[in-house]
Amino acid sequence: MLGIGSELRGDDAAGILVARDIEARRPRSRRLAVFEGHTAPESLTGPIVRFLRQGAEGRRHLVLVDAADLMKRPGTIVPLRRKQLAGTAFSTHQLPLGVLVDYIATCVPAAVTIFAIQPASAHFGAPVSPAVRRACRQLAKAIHRAVAARRWHPQIPPVSAD
């Protein structure tokens, strides 16, 4: 699991918050690794690829979580497909997520699920909004349940702020 975002920009910290929540409740398992990519997730491609290569063929899965402007209500969680990355506004990365996903896919075959959380504000110094904080907890619980149940389905139902 790779959490992406900036803790200095309010709701842009969503991916980092999900990663930390999963790490805090993480089951003792060699099947799960949690990475905090912050604003340069490409710096973790080596460790991510090494971890994915340890998984059994067909059981490799990478989950990315980031804040993205999807023109939805703040806190809405949307699972994205790889082809949707080009039209989604991820603002604080050095490298587009599509490039990161494509690079990892050339190194190791793995299923990839991307969850985008709609921010209310990503202004410098802003706090994380209550809606995004709730969404982060909901998504972390859903991912944790999937891992703890020893099954992973790429389509975890979208969790809405409603």
C-alpha positions as a Markdown table, in Angstrom:
| # | Residue | x | y | z |
|---|---|---|---|---|
| 1 | Met | 0.0 | 0.0 | 0.0 |
| 2 | Leu | 1.4 | 3.4 | -1.0 |
| 3 | Gly | 0.1 | 6.6 | 0.6 |
| 4 | Ile | 0.8 | 9.8 | -1.3 |
| 5 | Gly | 0.5 | 13.4 | -0.4 |
| 6 | Ser | 1.8 | 16.4 | 1.5 |
| 7 | Glu | 1.1 | 16.9 | 5.2 |
| 8 | Leu | 1.7 | 20.6 | 4.7 |
| 9 | Arg | -1.3 | 21.0 | 2.5 |
| 10 | Gly | -4.4 | 20.1 | 4.4 |
| 11 | Asp | -6.4 | 17.4 | 2.8 |
| 12 | Asp | -3.6 | 16.5 | 0.4 |
| 13 | Ala | -2.3 | 14.4 | 3.3 |
| 14 | Ala | -5.1 | 11.9 | 2.7 |
| 15 | Gly | -2.9 | 9.1 | 1.3 |
| 16 | Ile | -0.4 | 9.5 | 4.2 |
| 17 | Leu | -3.2 | 9.4 | 6.8 |
| 18 | Val | -4.6 | 6.1 | 5.2 |
| 19 | Ala | -1.1 | 4.6 | 5.2 |
| 20 | Arg | -0.5 | 5.4 | 8.8 |
| 21 | Asp | -3.9 | 4.1 | 9.9 |
| 22 | Ile | -3.3 | 0.8 | 8.1 |
| 23 | Glu | 0.2 | 0.6 | 9.6 |
| 24 | Ala | -1.2 | 1.2 | 13.1 |
| 25 | Arg | -3.8 | -1.6 | 12.7 |
| 26 | Arg | -1.8 | -3.8 | 10.4 |
| 27 | Pro | -2.1 | -7.5 | 11.0 |
| 28 | Arg | 1.1 | -9.4 | 11.4 |
| 29 | Ser | 1.5 | -10.4 | 7.8 |
| 30 | Arg | 4.3 | -10.7 | 5.3 |
| 31 | Arg | 1.7 | -10.1 | 2.7 |
| 32 | Leu | 1.4 | -6.4 | 3.4 |
| 33 | Ala | 3.8 | -3.5 | 3.3 |
| 34 | Val | 2.9 | 0.1 | 3.9 |
| 35 | Phe | 4.9 | 2.9 | 2.2 |
| 36 | Glu | 4.6 | 6.6 | 2.7 |
| 37 | Gly | 5.4 | 8.2 | -0.6 |
| 38 | His | 4.7 | 11.8 | 0.4 |
| 39 | Thr | 5.3 | 14.1 | -2.6 |
| 40 | Ala | 7.9 | 11.9 | -4.3 |
| 41 | Pro | 6.5 | 8.4 | -4.3 |
| 42 | Glu | 8.8 | 7.5 | -7.2 |
| 43 | Ser | 11.6 | 7.4 | -4.7 |
| 44 | Leu | 10.1 | 4.2 | -3.3 |
| 45 | Thr | 9.9 | 2.2 | -6.5 |
| 46 | Gly | 12.8 | 0.0 | -5.6 |
| 47 | Pro | 11.4 | -1.1 | -2.2 |
| 48 | Ile | 7.9 | -1.5 | -3.7 |
| 49 | Val | 9.1 | -3.6 | -6.6 |
| 50 | Arg | 11.3 | -5.8 | -4.2 |
| 51 | Phe | 8.2 | -6.4 | -2.0 |
| 52 | Leu | 5.9 | -7.2 | -4.9 |
| 53 | Arg | 8.4 | -9.7 | -6.3 |
| 54 | Gln | 8.1 | -11.7 | -3.0 |
| 55 | Gly | 4.4 | -12.3 | -3.6 |
| 56 | Ala | 3.1 | -15.4 | -5.4 |
| 57 | Glu | 2.4 | -14.9 | -9.1 |
| 58 | Gly | -1.1 | -13.7 | -9.5 |
| 59 | Arg | -1.3 | -12.5 | -5.9 |
| 60 | Arg | 0.6 | -9.3 | -6.2 |
| 61 | His | -1.4 | -6.1 | -5.7 |
| 62 | Leu | -0.4 | -2.5 | -5.3 |
| 63 | Val | -2.9 | 0.0 | -3.7 |
| 64 | Leu | -2.2 | 3.7 | -4.1 |
| 65 | Val | -4.1 | 6.3 | -2.1 |
| 66 | Asp | -3.9 | 10.0 | -2.9 |
| 67 | Ala | -6.0 | 13.2 | -2.8 |
| 68 | Ala | -7.3 | 14.3 | -6.2 |
| 69 | Asp | -9.7 | 16.9 | -7.4 |
| 70 | Leu | -12.6 | 14.9 | -8.9 |
| 71 | Met | -15.2 | 17.6 | -8.7 |
| 72 | Lys | -17.0 | 15.7 | -6.0 |
| 73 | Arg | -18.1 | 16.3 | -2.4 |
| 74 | Pro | -15.1 | 16.5 | 0.0 |
| 75 | Gly | -14.3 | 13.2 | 1.5 |
| 76 | Thr | -15.7 | 11.2 | -1.5 |
| 77 | Ile | -13.5 | 8.2 | -2.3 |
| 78 | Val | -13.4 | 7.0 | -5.9 |
| 79 | Pro | -11.5 | 3.9 | -7.2 |
| 80 | Leu | -9.7 | 4.9 | -10.4 |
| 81 | Arg | -8.5 | 2.8 | -13.3 |
| 82 | Arg | -5.1 | 3.3 | -14.8 |
| 83 | Lys | -6.6 | 5.0 | -17.9 |
| 84 | Gln | -8.4 | 7.6 | -15.7 |
| 85 | Leu | -5.1 | 9.0 | -14.2 |
| 86 | Ala | -4.5 | 11.2 | -17.2 |
| 87 | Gly | -7.7 | 13.2 | -16.6 |
| 88 | Thr | -7.4 | 13.5 | -12.8 |
| 89 | Ala | -5.8 | 16.5 | -11.1 |
| 90 | Phe | -3.1 | 15.3 | -8.7 |
| 91 | Ser | -1.3 | 18.4 | -7.7 |
| 92 | Thr | 1.6 | 17.9 | -5.4 |
| 93 | His | 3.6 | 15.1 | -7.1 |
| 94 | Gln | 6.9 | 15.4 | -8.8 |
| 95 | Leu | 6.0 | 12.6 | -11.3 |
| 96 | Pro | 2.5 | 11.8 | -12.7 |
| 97 | Leu | 1.0 | 8.7 | -11.1 |
| 98 | Gly | 0.5 | 7.1 | -14.5 |
| 99 | Val | 4.2 | 7.1 | -15.1 |
| 100 | Leu | 4.9 | 5.6 | -11.6 |
| 101 | Val | 2.3 | 2.9 | -12.2 |
| 102 | Asp | 3.6 | 2.1 | -15.7 |
| 103 | Tyr | 7.2 | 1.8 | -14.4 |
| 104 | Ile | 6.2 | -0.6 | -11.6 |
| 105 | Ala | 4.2 | -2.6 | -14.1 |
| 106 | Thr | 7.3 | -3.0 | -16.3 |
| 107 | Cys | 9.2 | -4.4 | -13.4 |
| 108 | Val | 6.7 | -6.8 | -11.9 |
| 109 | Pro | 3.3 | -7.9 | -12.9 |
| 110 | Ala | 0.8 | -6.7 | -10.3 |
| 111 | Ala | -2.8 | -5.6 | -10.0 |
| 112 | Val | -3.0 | -1.9 | -9.2 |
| 113 | Thr | -5.9 | -0.2 | -7.5 |
| 114 | Ile | -5.9 | 3.6 | -7.1 |
| 115 | Phe | -8.1 | 5.3 | -4.6 |
| 116 | Ala | -8.6 | 9.1 | -4.9 |
| 117 | Ile | -10.1 | 11.1 | -2.1 |
| 118 | Gln | -11.7 | 14.4 | -2.9 |
| 119 | Pro | -10.1 | 17.2 | -0.8 |
| 120 | Ala | -11.9 | 20.2 | 0.6 |
| 121 | Ser | -8.7 | 22.3 | 0.7 |
| 122 | Ala | -5.1 | 21.6 | -0.2 |
| 123 | His | -3.9 | 25.1 | 0.8 |
| 124 | Phe | -0.5 | 25.3 | 2.5 |
| 125 | Gly | -0.9 | 25.2 | 6.2 |
| 126 | Ala | -4.6 | 24.2 | 6.2 |
| 127 | Pro | -5.7 | 21.4 | 8.6 |
| 128 | Val | -7.2 | 18.2 | 7.3 |
| 129 | Ser | -11.0 | 18.6 | 7.0 |
| 130 | Pro | -13.3 | 16.4 | 9.1 |
| 131 | Ala | -14.8 | 14.9 | 5.9 |
| 132 | Val | -11.5 | 13.8 | 4.6 |
| 133 | Arg | -10.3 | 12.5 | 8.0 |
| 134 | Arg | -13.5 | 10.3 | 8.1 |
| 135 | Ala | -13.0 | 9.1 | 4.6 |
| 136 | Cys | -9.4 | 8.2 | 5.4 |
| 137 | Arg | -10.5 | 6.1 | 8.4 |
| 138 | Gln | -13.2 | 4.4 | 6.3 |
| 139 | Leu | -10.8 | 3.5 | 3.5 |
| 140 | Ala | -8.1 | 2.3 | 5.9 |
| 141 | Lys | -10.7 | 0.0 | 7.6 |
| 142 | Ala | -11.9 | -1.4 | 4.3 |
| 143 | Ile | -8.3 | -2.1 | 3.1 |
| 144 | His | -7.5 | -3.6 | 6.5 |
| 145 | Arg | -10.5 | -5.9 | 6.4 |
| 146 | Ala | -9.6 | -7.2 | 3.0 |
| 147 | Val | -6.0 | -8.0 | 4.0 |
| 148 | Ala | -7.1 | -9.5 | 7.3 |
| 149 | Ala | -9.7 | -11.7 | 5.6 |
| 150 | Arg | -6.8 | -13.0 | 3.4 |
| 151 | Arg | -8.7 | -12.1 | 0.2 |
| 152 | Trp | -8.2 | -9.1 | -1.9 |
| 153 | His | -10.7 | -7.9 | -4.5 |
| 154 | Pro | -9.4 | -4.9 | -6.5 |
| 155 | Gln | -12.8 | -3.3 | -6.4 |
| 156 | Ile | -13.4 | -2.4 | -2.8 |
| 157 | Pro | -16.7 | -0.6 | -3.0 |
| 158 | Pro | -16.3 | 3.2 | -3.1 |
| 159 | Val | -16.8 | 4.9 | 0.2 |
| 160 | Ser | -18.6 | 8.2 | 0.1 |
| 161 | Ala | -18.5 | 11.1 | 2.6 |
| 162 | Asp | -22.3 | 10.8 | 2.7 |
